[in-house]
Amino acid sequence: MSKIFVQPLHVQREVHGLAIVVRAAGEVDQQTIAVLRTELQTALAMATPSFPVVVDLTGVRFFGSAGLNQLLVHHRRAAAEKIPLRIVAAHRAVLRAIEMTGLDQVLELHANVEQALSLDRYARTAS
């Protein structure tokens, strides 16, 4: 009998001023997506309109269709609430999946969290 090893997904939420950062590390797939979905829902519920929710995927090594779907779902929810949803992706596994599906034309992508949180990006819309 073979054992199936599921790579865990670790997700944490941080507050930076009025912005919220959701950091994920591990593998995002059908087995692990519930953890990310819950944190994204909570972050959007906590968010202040016009201040961003940043999804940091720099620690993600695999990003499957379940992750892509959740990014799109939460992008739409955030847009309806006037909350910028910013995605930080540097790892090729994540970027390739986003680019191959054309979501790079829909989502707001950033190279690092600092760039996504930069005050000049959202201070203008909050004024």
Secondary structure by P-SEA (a helix, b strand, c coil): cbbbbbbbbbbbbbbcccbbbbbbccccccccaaaaaaaaaaaaaaccccccccccccccccccaaaaaaaaaaaaaaaaacbbbbbbbccaaaaaaaaaacccccccccccccccccccccccccc
